[in-house]
Amino acid sequence: MRIWLIGTVTCIGVVLSTLTMTGPATATPATSNSSASGSISASPNPARLGKTTIKWRSTSSTAAVFVSEDGHAESLFAASASGSSVAAFVAAGHKYRFDLYPSRHSHIVLASVVVTGATGIGASPNPAPDGKTTITWQSTRSSAVVRVSVDGRGDALFAAGADGTSVASFIAAGASYRFSVYGSSYSHTALASVVVKR
C-alpha cells in the first residue's frame, strides 16, 4: 500500500512538472499592442485642393487609423495593417490629425501626421486639348472669387465662393489663361493661381 502511494505521488509530480514547463495550451498573438510599431504619412501636405493621400503601415494586423478635425473627437478613417486612402475632406484653414493605432480599441498611438488645408487652385486637364478644363479651388474666405486673365491682359470674374469646381470651356489654342483666387471681389492680391494652356 505504501509503495502504491509513493508511485502515485511520483506520477502526480511528473504531471505537474510537465504542465509547469509547457504552460497552458493557448495561442500567443504574433504582435501585442504594446510591442506593435508603425508609420503614417500624408501627401500633399498642406492639402491645397481639399484632398490628400494617407499612407500607413503597421506590424499589427488589426491596426486602425482615426482622424480628428481641429482637436475635436476622433472618427474611424481606415482599418487594416497597411494601406493608402484619399482624404477628400480637407478644408482650407483647418487641421486634421491622423493617428495610427494597433487596433480600434487601443489607446496607444503608434504614429501620427497632421494635415493642414490651405488656399489653392488647380486645373484638370492641363493642358486642355479639347479647349476645356475643370477649375477646382478652395480658400479660407467665404467671399472668395476666382478671376481669369488671358495672356496677361486684365481679368474677368470666373466664379465665386469659398471653394468649388467650374468648367472653363473657352481655352483657345496659342493663348495662356491664368485663373487666380482672391479673398474678395475687391481684393487685388491673388492668393493662388494656375496657368492653363491648350
N, C-alpha and C positions, 0 to 999 in steps of 0.2 A: 504493500500500500504506500509506504513512504517513497519507494523508488518511482512509482507511478506519478506521485505528486511532483517530484523533482523534475521528471520528464515533461510534465505539463507546464510547469513554470518556465522551464528552458524553452519550450516551444513558444509560449507567450512572449518571452523576451526576444526571441528571434523575430517574431511578427512585428513587435513594437519597434525594434531596431530598423526593420525594413521600411515601415511606414515613416519613421523619422528621416531616413535617408532619401526616400523618393518623394515625400510630400504628397499632398492631395492630387488627384488626377484631374486637374483643371488646366485649360488653355491659357497661356500668357500672351497678351496682346503684343504685337511687334514693337509698337511705339506708344508710350503713355503720354498723356497731356503734358506732364512735367518735363519730358525729355524731347518733345517734338520741336522742330525748328521750321523756319520758312522765310520767304521773301515776297515782297509785293511792290509793284511799280505802276506808274501811270504815264501815258504818252498820247497826245501832247499835254504838257503841264507848264504854264496855265493853259486852260482849255478856252480858246477864243471863239469857237463856233458851237458851243453848247454840248460838246461831247469829247470824251477821252476814252482810251482803251486801258482797262485794268488787267494786269497780268500777275499771277501769283503761283507760288509753288510751295508745297509743304510736305514734310515727312509723315504727316498724319493723313490716313485715308478718309477721315471724317471731317477734314478741315472745312471752314466756312468763312466767308468774307461778309462783314457788315459795314454799312455806311451811315454816317450821321452828317446832317447839314447844319453848319453854324453852331455846333455844340449841342444840338437837340438829340432826342432819343435815337438810338440806332435801329436800323431795319436790315433784314437779310438781303444781301446783294447776290451772292452766289454760294454754292456748296459743292466742293469737290477738292481732291488733293492738290490739283493744279488746273490751270485753265486761263482763258482770256475772254473778257466780256466787255462790251461797249457800254459806258455810262452816258446816256444821251440826255441827261437832265441837269447838266452843269450850267447854272445861270451866272451871268456876269455879276461880280460884286459879292459872291458867296463863296464859302469854303466848305469842302467836303472831305471828311476823314474816312478813309477806307482801312479797316482793321482786319487782320487775318488771325483767326482763332483755330486751335486744333480741333474744335467741334462746335456745334451750335450752342451747346450748353456750358461751354468753358468760359472762364473769366480771364484766362491767360492770353495776352496779346503777343503773338509771335512776331508780327511786323506791321507797320503802318505806313500810309502815304497820304499826304494832304494835297488835295487838288483845288486850285482856285479858278474861278470863272472870270474871264477878262473880256473887255470890249474887243470885238473883231469882226471881220467881214471876209467872205470868200466867194468864189465863183466856180461853178461846175456845169459843163466842162469849160476848160480854159487852156488853150484856145477854143473858140466856139466855131467849129467847122460848118455848122448849119445856120449860122447867123443868130443863134440864141443861146443863152446861158441862164442858169438859175443863181440868183444872188441870195446869199444867206448872211445874216448879220445878227449881232447881239450887243447890247450895251447896258450900262447901269442906269440910264436915264429913260424915263417913260416918255419924255418929249423928244427923243432922238429922231433924226431924219437921215435918209440916205440920198445923196445927190450924185449926179453923174456929169462928167465933163468929157467932151470929145476933142482929142488932140490938143488938150490943154487950154481950150477956149471956153471961158465961163463955166457955169454949171447949171443944172436944172434939177428940180425935185424929182426923185425916182420913187421913194417910198417913205413911210413914217411909222414909228413905233419903236419900243424898246428892243424888240427882236422880231425876226420873221424871215420869210422867203418870198421872192418875187422873180418872175421870169422876165428877162430883158431879151426881146426878140428883134432888136434893131441893130445888131452888131454887123457892120459893113466891112467888107474886105479892105485892107490897107489903112484902116483907122484904128486909133487907140482910145479905149474908153476907161476912164478912171472913176470907180464907184467909191464914195467916201461916206463914213458915218460921222455925223455931227451931234453934239449934245442937244441942240435945239435948232429950230429953223432960223434963229437969229445968230447962231454961232458961226464964226469964220475959221475956226481951228478944227481940222479933221482929227478924229480920234483913231481912225484906222482906215486903210484904203486898200483896194485891189485893182490892178490894171488888167483889162480883158482885151484880147485881140482875136480876130477871126482866123 
